């Protein structure tokens, strides 16, 4: 990727605003996104409940009633009872996926994103969720809980650019990975099986919980991106840093 402009016409270093605007101008075309949505794109009123999160690429996620997140500063606030529904079938027919979230997930449990209706292990599904204050789980589902594969990773605190990497075609023990601000997040433990085949077709994408209304996360979101492919590590890092710059 060509670097963002490092200087203005007068030779002065680019400001944070210039770098942010530069990143925003290229991010939509920087990957084969199935979904890309950023909170900075919307002119919401502070405190407003959000029905539709405008997507730069793909179908805009929606919410209704008490499930709507609220605008808080530059973020969408999910208070532990909110979720947004995305399009169905975004991963159907593929064996790999990479999901990005610019998020500060403050709860010790809950789904940051989930592809699939209900627990991810009840079918060929995928998820990234919290299991402790500074632990994220990335999972591939199968027919039941004992057939899943899940890796648990330690992340830093505060607003993060997280990436969940899924590859159902990889060998057991190598199917999932988590990136934290573009770097591989340390592995703390894993439950490894060899899941096979493609992700299920027609499944829902949900932000902030399962589509069934369980496993809610508490946190602040600035962006969600989904690519229907298991991207190389260098691409995951590049896109993570680009999203971090665009949403900063």
Backbone torsions as a table, in degrees:
resi	resn	phi	psi	omega
1	UNK	NA	136.6	175.0
2	UNK	-67.1	134.4	-179.5
3	UNK	-65.1	153.6	174.9
4	UNK	-65.8	155.3	-178.6
5	UNK	-55.8	127.8	-176.2
6	UNK	-94.5	-6.8	-176.9
7	UNK	-152.0	154.8	173.0
8	UNK	-82.1	178.9	-179.1
9	UNK	-62.3	-25.7	-179.4
10	UNK	-86.1	-2.5	179.0
11	UNK	92.2	0.4	178.6
12	UNK	-76.2	148.9	177.7
13	UNK	-58.1	144.6	178.2
14	UNK	-64.2	140.3	178.2
15	UNK	-76.9	166.2	177.0
16	UNK	-59.8	-37.5	178.7
17	UNK	-64.8	-42.5	179.1
18	UNK	-64.2	-41.9	178.3
19	UNK	-64.5	-40.4	179.4
20	UNK	-64.2	-46.3	-179.7
21	UNK	-65.5	-35.8	177.3
22	UNK	-64.6	-42.7	178.6
23	UNK	-64.6	-40.8	-179.4
24	UNK	-64.8	-30.9	-176.4
25	UNK	-72.9	-20.0	-175.9
26	UNK	-116.3	-9.9	-169.7
27	UNK	-64.9	-36.7	-176.9
28	UNK	-63.9	-32.2	-179.4
29	UNK	-95.9	7.6	-173.5
30	UNK	-86.4	-8.2	-177.6
31	UNK	-157.7	160.4	175.2
32	UNK	-80.5	66.8	-174.6
33	UNK	-63.1	136.1	165.2
34	UNK	-86.7	-28.0	176.2
35	UNK	-152.5	135.3	170.8
36	UNK	-145.1	119.7	179.5
37	UNK	-138.7	133.8	-176.6
38	UNK	-131.0	135.1	-177.7
39	UNK	-64.6	-26.5	-177.5
40	UNK	-68.4	-12.8	-178.5
41	UNK	-78.9	-16.7	-171.8
42	UNK	-104.8	145.2	177.5
43	UNK	-101.5	64.2	-179.4
44	UNK	-81.1	152.8	171.7
45	UNK	-78.1	144.3	178.6
46	UNK	-59.4	133.8	179.4
47	UNK	84.7	-6.5	-177.3
48	UNK	-67.9	144.6	172.0
49	UNK	-83.7	132.4	-170.2
50	UNK	-100.2	118.9	176.2
51	UNK	-83.2	-37.4	-173.8
52	UNK	-136.7	127.1	176.7
53	UNK	-100.0	102.4	-173.9
54	UNK	-54.2	128.9	178.5
55	UNK	-100.3	132.6	171.9
56	UNK	-71.5	-34.7	178.0
57	UNK	-133.7	133.8	177.2
58	UNK	89.3	-168.8	-177.1
59	UNK	-87.4	131.5	-177.2
60	UNK	-66.5	128.4	174.7
61	UNK	-64.5	149.6	-177.4
62	UNK	-132.4	164.3	175.2
63	UNK	-152.1	163.0	-179.2
64	UNK	-142.3	152.1	173.7
65	UNK	58.3	-137.7	-177.2
66	UNK	-69.6	-12.0	179.0
67	UNK	-79.7	-5.8	-177.3
68	UNK	-75.2	131.9	172.1
69	UNK	-73.6	164.3	-178.0
70	UNK	-114.0	151.7	177.4
71	UNK	-79.0	128.6	177.8
72	UNK	-140.5	101.2	-174.9
73	UNK	65.7	-126.6	178.7
74	UNK	-90.7	5.8	-169.4
75	UNK	-116.5	161.6	164.3
76	UNK	-99.6	123.7	-175.2
77	UNK	-96.1	119.5	173.8
78	UNK	-103.5	112.2	-170.0
79	UNK	-95.2	16.0	178.4
80	UNK	102.4	1.0	176.5
81	UNK	-142.8	20.2	-175.7
82	UNK	-118.3	148.1	175.5
83	UNK	-156.7	153.9	177.1
84	UNK	-123.9	141.6	-177.2
85	UNK	-101.6	128.4	175.6
86	UNK	-101.2	-173.7	179.9
87	UNK	-67.0	155.5	176.9
88	UNK	-90.9	153.5	172.0
89	UNK	76.4	16.6	-176.4
90	UNK	-64.5	-25.8	-179.9
91	UNK	-111.4	1.8	-178.9
92	UNK	-60.7	130.2	176.6
93	UNK	90.2	0.4	177.3
94	UNK	-122.1	156.8	-178.8
95	UNK	-103.4	-7.0	-177.8
96	UNK	-130.4	153.8	179.0
97	UNK	-156.4	151.9	172.1
98	UNK	-134.4	120.2	-178.3
99	UNK	-113.1	132.6	-179.8
100	UNK	-113.8	141.5	174.8
101	UNK	-142.1	120.8	169.3
102	UNK	-90.8	105.9	-164.5
103	UNK	-153.7	149.3	166.5
104	UNK	-116.7	95.1	-178.2
105	UNK	-91.9	108.5	-171.6
106	UNK	-93.1	-14.8	179.8
107	UNK	-80.4	164.7	179.6
108	UNK	-94.6	3.6	175.9
109	UNK	-154.3	171.4	177.4
110	UNK	113.9	155.5	-175.1
111	UNK	-91.7	121.9	173.5
112	UNK	-71.7	-42.7	170.6
113	UNK	-150.5	152.0	178.0
114	UNK	-145.3	130.7	171.2
115	UNK	-106.6	105.8	-178.0
116	UNK	135.6	148.1	-178.2
117	UNK	-89.6	105.5	179.6
118	UNK	92.5	-166.6	-176.2
119	UNK	-52.3	133.5	-173.6
120	UNK	-64.2	-22.9	-177.9
121	UNK	-80.1	-2.0	-178.8
122	UNK	-88.2	18.2	179.5
123	UNK	169.4	-174.8	-177.4
124	UNK	-82.2	84.5	-169.6
125	UNK	-130.8	178.3	-177.3
126	UNK	-147.1	150.2	179.7
127	UNK	-157.0	157.1	166.4
128	UNK	-132.5	125.5	-176.2
129	UNK	-149.1	166.8	177.5
130	UNK	-86.0	142.2	172.5
131	UNK	-127.2	-8.6	175.6
132	UNK	-160.6	175.2	-175.0
133	UNK	-55.4	-40.3	-178.1
134	UNK	-126.5	36.0	179.1
135	UNK	-130.0	132.7	176.5
136	UNK	-118.4	137.8	175.8
137	UNK	-108.2	133.1	174.5
138	UNK	-115.3	124.7	-173.5
139	UNK	-134.1	147.0	166.9
140	UNK	-109.2	134.0	-178.4
141	UNK	-93.9	162.7	172.8
142	UNK	-141.2	-149.9	-173.7
143	UNK	-76.0	-27.8	177.2
144	UNK	-152.9	175.5	-171.1
145	UNK	-62.3	-32.6	-177.7
146	UNK	-75.4	-11.1	-178.9
147	UNK	-103.0	3.5	-175.7
148	UNK	-78.0	171.8	165.6
149	UNK	-130.0	131.3	-176.7
150	UNK	-142.6	134.1	172.8
151	UNK	-117.9	141.5	-176.5
152	UNK	-113.8	129.6	-170.9
153	UNK	-130.1	143.5	176.8
154	UNK	-88.2	131.3	179.8
155	UNK	-123.7	169.2	176.3
156	UNK	-82.3	176.3	-179.0
157	UNK	-95.0	167.6	177.8
158	UNK	83.4	-169.0	179.2
159	UNK	-66.5	127.1	-176.4
160	UNK	-126.6	155.8	165.3
161	UNK	-104.8	102.2	-176.7
162	UNK	-100.5	145.6	175.1
163	UNK	-132.6	127.7	174.3
164	UNK	-101.7	124.8	-177.2
165	UNK	-110.8	127.3	-177.0
166	UNK	-127.6	134.4	174.2
167	UNK	-145.8	100.4	-178.7
168	UNK	-71.1	-15.1	179.9
169	UNK	-89.4	-8.6	-178.6
170	UNK	-77.0	166.1	179.0
171	UNK	-69.1	155.7	176.1
172	UNK	-54.1	134.3	-177.4
173	UNK	92.0	-7.9	-178.8
174	UNK	-128.1	17.1	-173.3
175	UNK	-84.1	-22.1	-175.1
176	UNK	-134.5	154.3	178.1
177	UNK	-156.0	155.3	175.0
178	UNK	-126.6	137.7	175.4
179	UNK	-115.8	138.8	-179.1
180	UNK	-121.7	111.0	-175.3
181	UNK	53.4	39.9	175.2
182	UNK	88.9	-9.2	-179.4
183	UNK	-107.1	147.7	177.0
184	UNK	-61.2	124.8	-179.9
185	UNK	-78.1	135.9	-178.3
186	UNK	-55.9	138.7	178.3
187	UNK	-83.7	125.6	178.1
188	UNK	-98.6	-34.4	176.2
189	UNK	-167.2	172.0	-178.1
190	UNK	-156.5	153.1	170.9
191	UNK	-121.8	105.8	-168.3
192	UNK	-108.8	124.7	166.1
193	UNK	-132.2	174.0	179.8
194	UNK	-105.8	85.6	177.4
195	UNK	-74.0	148.5	-172.9
196	UNK	-133.7	170.0	177.0
197	UNK	76.6	-177.5	-179.1
198	UNK	-90.0	161.1	172.5
199	UNK	-61.2	149.5	-177.1
200	UNK	-64.3	143.4	177.1
201	UNK	-82.2	153.6	173.3
202	UNK	75.8	6.6	179.4
203	UNK	-80.8	153.6	-178.2
204	UNK	-85.0	149.4	167.7
205	UNK	-99.7	130.1	-179.8
206	UNK	-129.5	138.0	177.7
207	UNK	-107.9	123.5	174.1
208	UNK	95.5	-4.0	-179.0
209	UNK	-178.4	-179.5	164.5
210	UNK	-79.7	158.0	-179.2
211	UNK	-64.9	-19.9	179.1
212	UNK	-77.7	-5.4	-179.6
213	UNK	85.9	31.9	177.2
214	UNK	-127.7	165.4	178.2
215	UNK	57.2	53.0	178.4
216	UNK	-71.5	144.0	173.5
217	UNK	-104.0	153.5	171.6
218	UNK	-110.9	126.9	-179.3
219	UNK	172.4	-177.2	-178.6
220	UNK	-118.0	132.1	-179.5
221	UNK	-114.0	140.6	171.6
222	UNK	-117.7	-24.0	-179.9
223	UNK	-161.3	151.7	170.2
224	UNK	-135.2	131.8	175.7
225	UNK	-135.8	142.6	-179.5
226	UNK	-136.6	127.0	174.8
227	UNK	-117.4	130.7	-177.8
228	UNK	-85.2	57.6	178.2
229	UNK	-165.5	150.3	173.9
230	UNK	-84.8	97.8	-172.3
231	UNK	-73.9	150.8	173.7
232	UNK	-60.7	154.8	-176.2
233	UNK	-56.7	-39.9	179.7
234	UNK	-63.6	-36.3	177.0
235	UNK	-69.7	-38.5	178.1
236	UNK	-61.8	-43.9	179.1
237	UNK	-64.0	-46.0	-178.8
238	UNK	-58.5	-47.6	-178.1
239	UNK	-70.0	-34.4	176.7
240	UNK	-61.6	-46.7	-179.5
241	UNK	-67.9	-34.7	178.2
242	UNK	-66.9	-44.8	178.0
243	UNK	-65.1	-40.0	177.9
244	UNK	-59.4	-42.8	179.0
245	UNK	-67.9	-42.2	-177.0
246	UNK	-66.9	-31.8	-174.8
247	UNK	-101.2	-0.9	-175.7
248	UNK	-67.9	NA	NA
